[in-house]
Amino acid sequence: MVTNDAVVLGLLMAILGAIFWTAHSSLAVFQRFYKFVPSLLLCYFLPSLLTLFGIVDPEASQLYYVASRYLLPACLVLLTLSIDLREIVRLGPKALIMFLTGTAGVVLGGPLAVLLVGSVRPDLIGGEGPEAVWRGLATVAGSWIGGGANQAAMEGIFEPSAELYSVMVSVDVIVAEIWMFFLLLGVGQSQAIDRFTKADASSIETLKAKLQARQQAEQRIPNTTDLMVIGAVAFGTVGICHAVADQLAPWIAATRPNLSRLSLDSSFFWLIILATTAGVIYSFTRLRRLEAVGASSVGTVFIYILVATIGLKMDLSALLRKPEMFLVGGVWMLIHVVLLVLVGWWIRAPYFFLAVGSKANIGGAASAPVVAGAFHPALAPVGVLLAVVGYALGTYAAWFCAQMMRAAAEAV
C-alpha cells in the first residue's frame, strides 16, 4: 500500500517516537505495560506488522540499505569512541569475566547448537547458498554479541536469503526477549540470589556513587557546534571507510580469491571492520570527549532507526512456516545461560554482573542499560560501557562464530 520511502520512514519514526514516549510516561497503565513488555521488543514487532499486513514491502524499500550502509557504520564509530578501558577495568575482574563468559557462550553455543540439533535433525541446519541455515544464524550471532548494528553487519557480509533472514530476526528477538523477561524478574530477587551464592555486591554500591558523581561533573547540554562535530566525525569516518573498502575488497577478490570463503572479498565486511577499528582508535584520543555531549545518544538514535528497518524485514508469517528454527535458537540460548550460571556460581559473581554481562551481549546497548538501570538508574552507564565493548567485539566475534557454524553444519 505504501511505496514511498519518505512515508515509510515517517511511519517508522512515528512508531519509535510513540514507543519511547509511552515507555517514559508517568501514566500507571504504561508503567505496568512496560514492566512486562520490553520496549526493544516493540521496536522490532510493531514495524513487522507493516509487513505482515501488506502495508509495506520491505524488499521494495531502500531504507534498510541506507540504514545499514550509512547509519550502521556511523553508530559503530560513535559508540566505540566512548570506550574507556580504565573504567572497564575498574569494574573489577568479575564484571569482565561475566561479560566475556556471555560472549563465549554465544560464540561457542552457536556451533554447539548446530551440532546438537543437527545430530538429531540434520535437515534443520542444512541448505545451500543463500538458504544455508548457518548464514541466517550468523545474523543471530551478530545480534547476540553486540546488538542490531552487528546483526545488520553479519546480514550484509553473509547475505542469507530474505525469507531466512526474516525467520532469524524473529527467532533472535523472541528468544532474546524471553531471556530478558526472566532476567528482569530476577532483579527484584537479586539480594536473595547474592546471599544464596555468597556473592559480595558491595563494589556495586561504590561504583554507583562514582558514576553519579561523574555524570554530574562531565555531561553538558550539547550545542549546534557539538552536534555538527559529532556528525563530521561519524560520517567523515564512514566516507573514508567506504573509500578504502571499495578499493580493498576488489583487490582481495582479484589477487586472493581463496579468501572469499571467509568473506574477505566483501566491501561491506571491510566497511564494518574499518568503522569499528576507527572508533576504538578514537577512544584513545581527545575525540572520546564527544561522549560528554551525547555521541553515544546520537549513535543510539541511529541504532533504533536501524532496528525499525530490521523489524520491517521480520516476517512473522515466515516464522510460522519454519517454527523448528526456535529449537536451534533455544538450545543456543540455553548454552549461553548455563555457562553464565556455572561461571557466576564458581566465582561468586553478584547477580548484577551476570544480568548485565549477559545483556551487554544479547541485545547490546539497546537493552543492557535497561537491565542495569532496573537495579538503579545510576548503574545504567555500566550497561552502556559493557555494551560498547560488545559492539567493538561483536563484528569480529560474530564473524568467527559464523565460520565455526559453517564448519559444524558441513560436518553434520
C-alpha positions as CSV (number, residue, x, y, z in Angstrom):
1,M,0.0,0.0,0.0
2,V,2.9,2.4,0.8
3,T,5.7,2.6,-1.7
4,N,7.2,6.0,-1.0
5,D,10.2,5.6,1.4
6,A,9.6,9.1,2.8
7,V,6.2,7.9,4.0
8,V,7.7,4.6,5.3
9,L,10.4,6.5,7.2
10,G,7.7,8.8,8.7
11,L,5.7,5.7,9.8
12,L,8.8,4.2,11.4
13,M,9.8,7.4,13.2
14,A,6.2,7.8,14.5
15,I,6.3,4.3,15.8
16,L,9.6,4.8,17.6
17,G,8.5,8.1,19.0
18,A,5.3,6.6,20.4
19,I,7.2,3.7,22.0
20,F,9.8,6.0,23.6
21,W,7.1,8.5,24.8
22,T,4.9,5.8,26.3
23,A,7.9,3.9,27.8
24,H,9.0,7.0,29.7
25,S,5.5,8.2,30.6
26,S,4.4,8.6,34.2
27,L,1.0,7.1,33.5
28,A,0.4,4.0,35.5
29,V,-1.0,2.0,32.6
30,F,2.2,2.4,30.6
31,Q,4.4,1.7,33.6
32,R,2.6,-1.6,34.2
33,F,2.7,-2.5,30.5
34,Y,6.5,-1.9,30.1
35,K,7.2,-3.8,33.3
36,F,6.3,-6.9,31.3
37,V,6.9,-5.9,27.7
38,P,10.4,-4.6,26.8
39,S,10.3,-1.5,24.6
40,L,13.0,-3.0,22.4
41,L,10.7,-5.9,21.5
42,L,8.1,-3.3,20.3
43,C,10.7,-1.6,18.2
44,Y,11.1,-4.8,16.2
45,F,7.5,-6.1,16.5
46,L,5.4,-3.0,15.5
47,P,7.3,-2.3,12.2
48,S,6.9,-6.0,11.4
49,L,3.2,-5.6,11.4
50,L,3.5,-3.2,8.5
51,T,5.0,-6.1,6.5
52,L,2.6,-8.7,7.9
53,F,-0.5,-6.7,6.8
54,G,0.9,-5.8,3.4
55,I,1.2,-2.1,4.2
56,V,4.9,-2.0,3.3
57,D,7.0,-4.3,1.0
58,P,10.5,-4.3,2.7
59,E,12.1,-5.7,-0.5
60,A,10.9,-2.7,-2.4
61,S,12.2,-0.2,0.2
62,Q,15.7,1.2,0.2
63,L,15.5,2.3,3.9
64,Y,17.3,-0.8,5.2
65,Y,20.1,-0.4,2.7
66,V,20.6,3.2,3.7
67,A,20.5,2.4,7.4
68,S,22.9,-0.5,7.1
69,R,25.4,1.3,4.8
70,Y,25.4,4.7,6.4
71,L,23.8,4.8,9.8
72,L,25.2,1.4,10.9
73,P,28.9,2.3,10.5
74,A,28.3,5.8,11.8
75,C,26.7,4.4,15.0
76,L,29.6,1.9,15.4
77,V,32.1,4.8,15.3
78,L,30.1,6.9,17.8
79,L,29.5,4.0,20.3
80,T,33.1,2.7,20.2
81,L,34.8,6.0,20.6
82,S,33.3,6.3,24.1
83,I,35.1,3.2,25.3
84,D,37.0,3.9,28.5
85,L,39.2,0.9,29.1
86,R,40.3,2.2,32.5
87,E,36.7,2.4,33.8
88,I,36.0,-1.1,32.4
89,V,39.0,-2.4,34.3
90,R,37.8,-0.6,37.5
91,L,34.5,-2.6,37.3
92,G,36.6,-5.4,38.6
93,P,37.5,-8.8,37.2
94,K,34.2,-10.4,38.0
95,A,32.3,-8.0,35.7
96,L,34.7,-8.6,32.9
97,I,34.7,-12.3,33.4
98,M,30.9,-12.5,33.3
99,F,30.7,-10.3,30.2
100,L,33.4,-12.4,28.4
101,T,31.6,-15.6,29.6
102,G,28.4,-14.3,27.9
103,T,30.4,-13.7,24.7
104,A,32.0,-17.1,24.9
105,G,28.5,-18.6,25.5
106,V,27.3,-17.2,22.2
107,V,30.4,-17.9,20.2
108,L,30.7,-21.5,21.4
109,G,26.9,-22.0,21.8
110,G,26.2,-21.4,18.1
111,P,28.3,-24.2,16.6
112,L,27.4,-26.5,19.6
113,A,23.7,-25.9,18.9
114,V,24.2,-26.7,15.2
115,L,26.0,-29.9,16.1
116,L,23.4,-31.0,18.8
117,V,20.3,-30.2,16.7
118,G,22.0,-31.4,13.5
119,S,22.8,-34.8,15.1
120,V,19.0,-35.3,15.7
121,R,17.5,-33.3,12.8
122,P,20.3,-32.7,10.1
123,D,17.6,-31.2,7.8
124,L,17.2,-28.3,10.1
125,I,20.7,-26.9,9.7
126,G,21.3,-27.7,6.1
127,G,20.7,-25.6,2.9
128,E,22.8,-24.3,0.1
129,G,23.9,-20.8,-1.0
130,P,21.7,-18.0,0.5
131,E,19.4,-20.6,2.0
132,A,22.2,-22.2,4.1
133,V,20.9,-22.0,7.7
134,W,24.3,-21.1,9.1
135,R,24.2,-17.8,7.2
136,G,20.9,-16.9,8.9
137,L,22.4,-18.0,12.3
138,A,25.3,-15.7,11.7
139,T,23.0,-12.7,11.9
140,V,21.7,-14.0,15.2
141,A,25.3,-14.2,16.4
142,G,25.8,-10.6,15.5
143,S,22.7,-9.6,17.4
144,W,23.7,-11.7,20.4
145,I,27.3,-10.3,20.5
146,G,26.6,-6.6,20.4
147,G,23.1,-5.9,19.1
148,G,21.2,-4.8,16.0
149,A,24.2,-3.0,14.4
150,N,26.3,-6.2,14.4
151,Q,23.3,-8.2,13.2
152,A,23.0,-5.9,10.2
153,A,26.7,-6.2,9.6
154,M,26.5,-10.0,9.5
155,E,23.5,-9.9,7.2
156,G,25.5,-7.7,4.8
157,I,28.5,-10.0,5.0
158,F,26.9,-13.4,4.7
159,E,23.8,-12.5,2.7
160,P,21.2,-15.0,3.7
161,S,18.0,-15.1,1.7
162,A,15.3,-12.6,2.6
163,E,13.0,-15.3,4.0
164,L,15.7,-16.9,6.0
165,Y,16.8,-13.6,7.4
166,S,13.2,-12.7,8.4
167,V,12.9,-16.0,10.2
168,M,16.2,-15.5,12.1
169,V,15.2,-11.9,13.1
170,S,12.0,-13.4,14.6
171,V,14.0,-16.1,16.4
172,D,16.5,-13.6,17.6
173,V,14.0,-11.1,19.0
174,I,11.6,-13.6,20.6
175,V,14.2,-15.9,22.2
176,A,16.3,-12.9,23.5
177,E,13.3,-11.1,25.0
178,I,12.1,-14.3,26.7
179,W,15.5,-14.5,28.4
180,M,15.3,-10.7,29.2
181,F,11.9,-11.3,30.9
182,F,13.5,-13.8,33.3
183,L,16.5,-11.6,33.9
184,L,14.2,-8.7,34.9
185,L,12.2,-11.0,37.2
186,G,15.5,-11.8,39.0
187,V,16.3,-8.1,39.6
188,G,13.7,-8.0,42.4
189,Q,15.3,-11.1,44.0
190,S,18.9,-10.1,43.4
191,Q,19.8,-9.7,47.1
192,A,18.4,-13.1,47.9
193,I,20.2,-14.6,44.9
194,D,23.5,-12.9,46.1
195,R,23.0,-14.3,49.6
196,F,22.4,-17.7,48.2
197,T,25.5,-17.7,46.1
198,K,27.5,-15.8,48.8
199,A,28.4,-13.1,46.4
200,D,29.8,-9.7,47.6
201,A,27.9,-6.9,45.9
202,S,29.5,-4.0,47.9
203,S,31.6,-2.9,45.0
204,I,28.5,-2.2,43.0
205,E,27.4,0.4,45.6
206,T,30.8,2.1,45.4
207,L,30.6,2.1,41.6
208,K,27.1,3.6,41.8
209,A,28.4,6.6,43.8
210,K,31.3,7.1,41.4
211,L,29.1,7.0,38.3
212,Q,26.6,9.5,39.8
213,A,29.5,11.9,40.5
214,R,31.0,11.5,37.0
215,Q,27.6,12.1,35.3
216,Q,27.2,15.4,37.2
217,A,30.8,16.6,36.5
218,E,31.2,15.8,32.8
219,Q,27.9,15.9,31.0
220,R,26.6,19.1,29.5
221,I,23.9,20.2,27.1
222,P,25.2,19.9,23.5
223,N,25.1,23.0,21.2
224,T,24.9,23.1,17.4
225,T,28.7,23.0,17.1
226,D,28.9,19.9,19.2
227,L,26.3,18.1,17.1
228,M,28.0,19.2,13.9
229,V,31.4,17.9,15.1
230,I,29.7,14.6,16.1
231,G,28.2,14.3,12.6
232,A,31.5,15.2,10.9
233,V,33.5,12.6,12.9
234,A,30.8,9.9,12.3
235,F,30.1,10.4,8.6
236,G,33.5,11.6,7.7
237,T,34.9,8.4,9.0
238,V,32.2,6.4,7.2
239,G,33.1,8.1,3.9
240,I,36.8,7.2,4.4
241,C,35.9,3.6,5.3
242,H,33.7,3.3,2.2
243,A,36.5,4.6,0.0
244,V,39.1,2.2,1.5
245,A,36.7,-0.8,1.4
246,D,35.7,-0.2,-2.2
247,Q,39.4,-0.5,-3.2
248,L,40.4,-3.2,-0.8
249,A,37.7,-5.8,-1.4
250,P,38.1,-5.9,-5.2
251,W,41.9,-6.2,-4.8
252,I,41.5,-9.2,-2.5
253,A,38.9,-10.8,-4.9
254,A,41.4,-10.4,-7.8
255,T,44.6,-11.4,-6.0
256,R,43.4,-13.8,-3.2
257,P,40.2,-15.4,-4.5
258,N,40.6,-18.2,-1.9
259,L,39.8,-15.7,0.8
260,S,36.3,-15.3,-0.5
261,R,35.3,-18.3,1.7
262,L,36.0,-16.0,4.7
263,S,34.0,-13.1,3.2
264,L,37.2,-11.1,2.9
265,D,36.3,-10.0,-0.6
266,S,33.2,-8.3,0.7
267,S,33.4,-4.5,0.8
268,F,30.7,-4.4,3.4
269,F,32.8,-6.6,5.6
270,W,35.7,-4.2,5.4
271,L,33.4,-1.2,5.9
272,I,32.2,-2.6,9.3
273,I,35.7,-3.7,10.3
274,L,37.2,-0.3,9.5
275,A,34.5,1.7,11.2
276,T,34.7,-0.4,14.3
277,T,38.5,-0.1,14.4
278,A,38.4,3.6,13.8
279,G,36.1,4.1,16.7
280,V,38.4,2.1,19.0
281,I,41.4,4.2,17.9
282,Y,39.4,7.4,18.6
283,S,38.8,6.2,22.1
284,F,42.5,6.8,22.8
285,T,42.3,10.4,21.6
286,R,40.6,13.7,22.5
287,L,37.6,12.6,20.4
288,R,36.5,10.5,23.3
289,R,35.3,13.8,24.9
290,L,32.4,13.9,22.4
291,E,30.7,11.4,24.7
292,A,30.1,14.2,27.2
293,V,27.9,16.0,24.6
294,G,26.0,12.9,23.6
295,A,27.9,11.0,20.9
296,S,26.5,7.7,22.1
297,S,23.0,9.2,22.3
298,V,23.2,10.2,18.6
299,G,24.6,6.7,17.8
300,T,21.7,5.1,19.7
301,V,19.2,7.1,17.6
302,F,20.8,5.6,14.5
303,I,20.6,2.1,16.1
304,Y,16.9,2.4,16.7
305,I,16.2,3.6,13.2
306,L,18.2,0.5,12.0
307,V,16.3,-1.7,14.4
308,A,13.0,-0.5,13.0
309,T,14.1,-1.2,9.4
310,I,15.2,-4.7,10.6
311,G,11.7,-5.1,12.1
312,L,10.3,-4.4,8.6
313,K,12.2,-7.5,7.4
314,M,10.8,-9.6,10.3
315,D,8.1,-11.6,8.5
316,L,6.2,-13.3,11.3
317,S,4.3,-15.5,8.7
318,A,7.6,-16.9,7.6
319,L,8.3,-17.9,11.2
320,L,5.1,-20.0,11.1
321,R,6.5,-21.8,8.1
322,K,9.7,-22.7,9.9
323,P,8.9,-22.9,13.7
324,E,11.6,-25.5,14.1
325,M,14.2,-22.7,14.0
326,F,13.2,-21.9,17.5
327,L,14.7,-25.2,18.6
328,V,18.2,-24.1,17.3
329,G,17.8,-20.7,18.9
330,G,16.5,-22.1,22.2
331,V,19.4,-24.6,22.5
332,W,21.8,-21.9,21.7
333,M,20.4,-19.5,24.4
334,L,20.4,-22.4,26.9
335,I,24.1,-22.9,26.4
336,H,24.7,-19.2,27.0
337,V,22.6,-19.2,30.1
338,V,24.1,-22.4,31.6
339,L,27.6,-21.2,31.1
340,L,26.9,-17.9,32.7
341,V,25.3,-19.5,35.8
342,L,28.1,-22.0,36.2
343,V,30.8,-19.4,36.0
344,G,28.9,-17.0,38.1
345,W,28.4,-19.6,40.8
346,W,32.1,-20.6,40.6
347,I,33.5,-17.0,41.0
348,R,30.6,-15.9,43.3
349,A,29.7,-13.0,41.0
350,P,26.8,-10.8,42.0
351,Y,23.6,-11.3,40.0
352,F,24.0,-7.7,38.7
353,F,27.2,-8.8,36.8
354,L,25.5,-11.9,35.4
355,A,22.5,-10.0,34.2
356,V,24.3,-7.0,32.7
357,G,27.1,-9.2,31.3
358,S,24.5,-11.3,29.5
359,K,22.5,-8.4,28.1
360,A,25.6,-6.5,27.1
361,N,26.0,-9.3,24.6
362,I,22.3,-10.3,24.0
363,G,20.9,-7.0,22.7
364,G,23.8,-4.7,23.3
365,A,23.3,-1.0,24.0
366,A,19.6,-1.2,23.3
367,S,18.9,-3.5,26.3
368,A,21.9,-3.7,28.6
369,P,21.2,-0.2,30.1
370,V,17.6,-1.2,30.7
371,V,18.7,-4.2,32.8
372,A,21.4,-2.2,34.6
373,G,19.0,0.7,35.2
374,A,16.5,-1.8,36.7
375,F,18.9,-2.2,39.6
376,H,19.4,1.6,39.9
377,P,19.2,4.4,37.3
378,A,22.8,5.4,38.1
379,L,24.1,2.0,37.1
380,A,22.7,2.3,33.5
381,P,26.1,3.5,32.2
382,V,27.6,0.2,33.3
383,G,25.4,-1.5,30.8
384,V,26.4,1.1,28.2
385,L,30.1,0.6,28.9
386,L,30.0,-3.2,28.6
387,A,27.6,-3.0,25.6
388,V,30.0,-0.7,23.8
389,V,32.7,-3.3,24.3
390,G,30.2,-5.8,22.9
391,Y,29.8,-3.6,19.8
392,A,33.6,-3.5,19.4
393,L,33.9,-7.3,19.8
394,G,30.7,-8.2,18.0
395,T,31.9,-7.8,14.5
396,Y,34.9,-9.9,15.0
397,A,33.4,-12.5,17.4
398,A,30.2,-13.0,15.3
399,W,32.2,-13.4,12.1
400,F,34.4,-16.1,13.9
401,C,31.2,-17.8,15.3
402,A,29.7,-17.8,11.8
403,Q,32.8,-19.6,10.4
404,M,32.5,-22.2,13.2
405,M,28.8,-22.7,12.5
406,R,29.6,-23.2,8.8
407,A,32.2,-25.9,9.7
408,A,29.7,-27.5,12.1
409,A,26.9,-27.5,9.5
410,E,29.3,-29.1,6.9
411,A,30.4,-31.7,9.5
412,V,26.9,-32.8,10.2
